[in-house]
Amino acid sequence: MSRKINEATSTDIPIIQKLVNEYGWKVGDTLLYQQTYDIPENLKKDYPTLKNIRPDIVLQDMNGDVLAVIENNLDKENKDLLKLRTIVTQLLKPRFLYACSAERILFYDNAWRGLDAGEFKQVTTYMSLEEMKLKIEQQKKIASNKEITIDTTIAGGYDPTVGKERYYQLQCIRTIIENYKAGKQKMLIHMATGLGKTRTAVAMVKALLSSGLAKRILFVVDRRMLAKQAVDDGFSLISREYTSSWITTSNFRTRKNASIHVVVIDTLELIHSDLPSNFYDLIIVDECHRSINVNRKLIFDHFLCPRIGLTATPRIATPIEGAEVDEEDLAIIDTYKLFGCETGEPDFQFDIAKGIDEGFLAPYKPIELISSLVEEAKQNGIEFDHVLDPQERYVIALGAEKKLKLEQLNRKFISEENCLRIAEELKKNTQYGEKVILFGVSQAHCIELAKAINKVFQIDGSEKPYYAEAVISENNELNETLKAWFKKPYQKPYVAVSVDILSTGVDIPCVRYIALAALTKSVGKYIQMIGRGTRLDPKTGKFSFQILDFVGLCKRMEDNGKGTLKENKKIVKPGGQRLSANAGININPKGEYFLIDNPDPAHMIQRIEIHGDSIKIKDNIPIEEAKQIFEEELKKSQEPVVVDLKKKAEQPEYQPTDEELAKFIQWLSLPNTFMDEGHLQKMYDYPEGSAWDFLLHALGRKRIPTPKERIEKNYLSYIHTYNFTDEQIVILKKIKDVFASNVASNRDININEIFGNPIYERLIGSYETINQIFDGKFNFVINELKQTIVKRASA
């Protein structure tokens, strides 16, 4: 017999109202309040002092089967949680357990297994009847031995590119699905670039969805370009059966019904705490080695589901030269830890050496091409006391002699002479029209390298694309256009120059040369750069590739190449180039080194106009000027699509459709603005934002959150994700403001600063008292918070 709702305590009523109004439970039907259950004979010997139990709230299905039990008053926490896990579970057999207090909702799933199954976990939401029934049905299918079908037209089947079946992809999918069914929560796949990691993931997702083992899957990437690529080139392969959607800050609430969500890690950082902890059945993370303001662990720990990491990079324990591990490699090591491989091996592994040995990847060999300038910088450093203005070419005296070592060359100061030497060697060692990816030091360095290559190849500059193009822009449309052109084997640009946009997630099989004009201490980053050339491409006659090393990086990495080179077919022929007017004239600069000042294009907005196969650069303007143009044009525009969106922006919770956003972004690219979403993200220093966020901000409807506000949101996510008591949460909430203010201002925060302030000490109590509440670990908690939540350096 259950008690009537009008007898409910003031503590229970808010939860009952939430369950009814927000989750659709029906009082007296699917929601029972303090129902009495007698102890049966078979349990009386284990619980001799109990005649019955009366849980606060029981949630059941239409057949009267208990699905969840909620205890709403944790007077004696350990005793109450134990009661839920023992007598309540044995008698009522609920799948889900909730324990609530003033500050927390604790949750336990009786289907959890393995090392992660031991403790209740904090959540911020409950589940509806439909959600619970779906989880129960999924668990039944996971427990069954029904064979899982894998679509070998996507992965694991015969591949004409290599002339055999990619057997390892099937092995990978089967291994991961078996681990998933066994309840493993953290898994890692290490598969070298070019082995079909994305197609393997797509086939695995299809297998999980079609077998009913999962209903909603999240696929996380680290750049917008890769999100678009995942939807357009990856999950489009299964789009007839399962919908995929790229979610952003402006659309995630309206895309809940899609089977597959693709998200950029920076966006997920902002929205993860707005999504229910049980929203996804699986998270797949593709090469995300860091997020912007928080440790990725907090983001993924928010979700109560298995997670799979995909990486092309092996775990690097120590750098080649000894000394300290590079920051990039520390991030890779952290990735292995995040997916359960801190000391062990990945769940599936197929590295670059094995790929080359078995004929799935192209062999390669490095060629070292060191100029006298680079050699001098490496040995003794380059001495100079003046530079040339990059536009007017007049001499700028530095006032004192400076010395540049190789590691500093082309960062603050760029050597035009060195760029020309690289261009000349590149021409000597490649055939006209062969595809090359050249990695530079900085955006400005990439621009100078592209200029030098076009000069050496005698391109007159009358129309784009040129022989060489710098792929560095924050303009997403420009990057996509250049990348699409570069991907075509017989079309300019033939040389793509980049800092790191092309170092990961770029699938261009026809690339025959990886050229290195920049150093890195990171073994992981080096492997990622080399990986851009490993794909085979029989269609264009590419069976191997070469590394043109202009800085001696391969020797530093102790890389002499892998496999035996196979001759590439020389099917690319010169043609279509337009010679410049000064063809045949000596193009060497005068002077010894011709160092020029780095103009730092990172602080400028480059506006362009794209028409079919041509690109016209309109101008480069300061960020503040670009902001002013955007905001003024938006406010005065009478274009129907803009007028309509401005009106809809007056509705507080309105989220635009994909079609509306696409039309707005198209308006952005028109004359008067010549911008795109990437420009806006750079202008407002908010890479997580969508075009809708910037429209609302410019109209004054909803301002972009400040760095402090973003930090505060993640701070609250932290204290409501991990295992804190109510008393500890209250204390951590009180120091939220000082913590967020210090982090946002790039100031350190420590115990002395908190308790050295009399106001704060009166507010939260003495250090001794607080430390006792945290079982002597308050310093540890503060340090954990500092490591978890950081402020991104401004662009």
Secondary structure as UniProt FT lines:
FT   HELIX           5..7
FT   TURN            10..11
FT   HELIX           12..23
FT   TURN            28..30
FT   STRAND          31..33
FT   STRAND          37..38
FT   HELIX           41..44
FT   TURN            45..46
FT   TURN            48..49
FT   STRAND          52..53
FT   STRAND          57..60
FT   TURN            62..63
FT   STRAND          66..71
FT   HELIX           77..83
FT   HELIX           84..88
FT   HELIX           89..92
FT   STRAND          96..100
FT   STRAND          105..109
FT   TURN            110..111
FT   HELIX           115..117
FT   STRAND          121..123
FT   HELIX           129..143
FT   TURN            152..156
FT   STRAND          158..159
FT   TURN            160..163
FT   STRAND          164..165
FT   HELIX           167..181
FT   TURN            182..183
FT   STRAND          186..191
FT   TURN            193..194
FT   HELIX           197..210
FT   TURN            211..212
FT   STRAND          217..221
FT   HELIX           224..229
FT   HELIX           230..234
FT   HELIX           235..238
FT   TURN            239..241
FT   STRAND          244..246
FT   TURN            249..251
FT   HELIX           252..254
FT   TURN            256..257
FT   STRAND          260..264
FT   HELIX           265..271
FT   HELIX           272..274
FT   TURN            277..278
FT   STRAND          282..286
FT   HELIX           296..301
FT   STRAND          307..311
FT   TURN            320..321
FT   HELIX           327..338
FT   TURN            339..340
FT   STRAND          348..350
FT   HELIX           352..357
FT   TURN            358..359
FT   STRAND          364..368
FT   HELIX           372..379
FT   STRAND          382..388
FT   TURN            390..392
FT   STRAND          395..404
FT   TURN            406..411
FT   STRAND          413..415
FT   HELIX           416..429
FT   TURN            432..433
FT   STRAND          435..439
FT   HELIX           443..456
FT   TURN            457..458
FT   STRAND          468..470
FT   HELIX           476..487
FT   TURN            489..490
FT   STRAND          495..498
FT   TURN            501..502
FT   TURN            509..510
FT   STRAND          511..516
FT   HELIX           523..530
FT   HELIX           531..533
FT   HELIX           538..540
FT   STRAND          545..549
FT   HELIX           553..556
FT   TURN            557..558
FT   TURN            581..584
FT   STRAND          595..597
FT   HELIX           601..603
FT   STRAND          604..611
FT   TURN            612..613
FT   STRAND          614..622
FT   HELIX           623..636
FT   HELIX           640..648
FT   TURN            649..650
FT   TURN            652..653
FT   HELIX           658..668
FT   TURN            671..673
FT   HELIX           677..683
FT   TURN            684..685
FT   TURN            687..688
FT   HELIX           691..698
FT   TURN            699..700
FT   HELIX           707..719
FT   TURN            720..721
FT   HELIX           726..734
FT   HELIX           736..744
FT   TURN            745..746
FT   HELIX           751..755
FT   HELIX           758..764
FT   HELIX           767..773
FT   TURN            774..776
FT   HELIX           778..788
//
